[in-house]
Amino acid sequence: MGVFDEYDNQVYEANDLVRGQGRHQSSLGINTVAKLMCWKKSEAFPLSTQDSPPGTRAEMQSLAEFTETVLSSECECSQFAKWLPGRTPKEHEEMSFVEMIDARTRQWRDEDIRSKQQFEALYEVRHQETRRDLEKAHRTATIIGIVSIIGSILAAIIASYLTAYFATR
């Protein structure tokens, strides 16, 4: 929340004087009624409509109550930032921006981690499938090799037997 200084048309941090009494010391050093406003010029923030400075104690009390009501009410603005004493509205805006960037960075990092985990899980499944296929092909080749060796041995035994059989006849 800021306070508008009508003498230099700037918005300043609402200090303790503004927050406690509804008064603002202008850039010229004049003690005036605080014109409260949102730093982002949000329509959700109620402005002080009192144009003339309060003269009586009752008017001053009314202004202080108005200020307290505005400050203690819940703001429905999406850009609302809780006031930290000693910080300017611009610093609050910068802190909100940094928090938004941090949140987005965390979101992107989480999405990146999930994406990598999904890729690794898919890679592991594909790796296991490829390994099973290679093991199956290896077993098939081994069986074919053994059958070929057995066939060659049987062929040699039969050839030797037939050679001996016909040689004796």
Disulfide bonds with the S-S distance in Angstrom:
none
